[in-house]
Amino acid sequence: MALGVSLRDRFPVLSRTVGDGKRLVYLDNAATTQKPVEVIHAVSGFYQESNANVHRGLHTLSEEATTLYEGARKSLGFWVGVDETEVIFVRGATEGINLVAQAWGGENLGRGDRVLVTVGEHHSNLVPWQMACKRAGADLILLPLGEDDLIDKEALARELERGAKVVAFTAQGNVLGAPEDVSGVCQMARTAGALSVVDAAQAAAHRRIDRDEWGCDVLALSGHKMMGPMGIGALVGTKTFLEGTPPWMGGGEMILDVRDRDADWAPIPAKFEAGTMNVAGAVGFHAALDVMRALLDEGMEDHISGMTRLAVDGLKARDGVHLLAKGEPHGVVSFWVEAAHPHDLSHLMDQEGVAVRAGHHCAKPLHRRLGIQSSLRASFYGYNDEDDVEVFLGALDRARAYLL
Ligand SMILES: Cc1ncc(COP(=O)(O)O)c(C=O)c1O
């Protein structure tokens, strides 16, 4: 398997055109990646061959569906270096973080407790903590980022010394794109007795991650950013965390016994998987992990870095273009352009087939601190190549010229 243009055939949507026959240059990968044929076939194959609810029947289809679903869990567990019981399937990183903030936070956060997040967080790792803190009367503290766009460790040390129950942070932001020193931050949190919660939505899409190497209590990721289907992701927690946290939602499958007025919980992971799960999504995610393994072996992470650097260099060479990252971004390049609104630029670039993101990218507090309301973001994946970067820069130039 080779990267860039030779990979495009494997991702059917990339062969379509947009507008008046323009080749699609898809640079919104941080929002969601495209899906390879392996994933599309796995999902449709599940519905064509094995569709049934899992863990609920003794008939052939139910047993097959259960084997496929649990196979996906095993694969993801192996992928992040944990026992399969430590993998909870959820809709995505957002749901995973909400689970932690509500289930763990509901039991463990109280008046005056302090929760640390960073100014660079996606709303998914900010708003759930705002809600949990409001409910508990706890204080939410936003840590600053340093010149390299990474957590300011001196500020973190100061805040930890004042006491903190949680440190929740992204392993790689979706705006600035700086790969964080996750193990260093987790180590500081652990020493201070705080729970470490890692938003791995972007990081997990670019490299293989190892929960124990990071040393976090929990991490959340989204399958659809890793070439998997929409609506499937995982919360990966240590046994200690998961066993010590009450269930989030009640319903079928998450119980051991139910009486009239109370119930006993099933062991992990079932305790956190109430109701019918996204089984087809998990099956597709399993297929995506297999593709990802092959692409990473081919050097996908370096390839993405190369595309990012090319775009950064191209943007830096243009007057009136300002990059949001102060450090070295990986996978995403966010920028704003003097005298041109991001939405107008994005709309004009779309007419040339170039799909980039315009807006606040679900990171309003970060944009506010940078003194802007919105920005443009190009984000890269294994199937993008130099030609895509060139088309992107050319489309940007023409859009700017049109708006002058
Ligand atoms: C850094 C980061 N965290 C969390 C999320 C939320 O992921 P999802 O919408 O898949 O739950 C995103 C999505 O863009 C993200 O980029």
The ligand as a Gaussian input file, in Angstrom:
#p B3LYP/6-31G(d) Opt

LIG

0 1
 C       -9.516000      17.488000      19.606000
 C      -10.928000      17.012000      19.458000
 N      -11.570000      16.549000      20.531000
 C      -12.821000      16.083000      20.460000
 C      -13.508000      16.083000      19.281000
 C      -14.908000      15.559000      19.244000
 O      -14.965000      14.393000      18.503000
 P      -16.386000      13.745000      18.128000
 O      -17.176000      14.819000      17.457000
 O      -16.023000      12.645000      17.219000
 O      -16.990000      13.282000      19.388000
 C      -12.890000      16.579000      18.134000
 C      -13.634000      16.639000      16.855000
 O      -13.317000      17.395000      15.977000
 C      -11.562000      17.042000      18.216000
 O      -10.925000      17.504000      17.150000

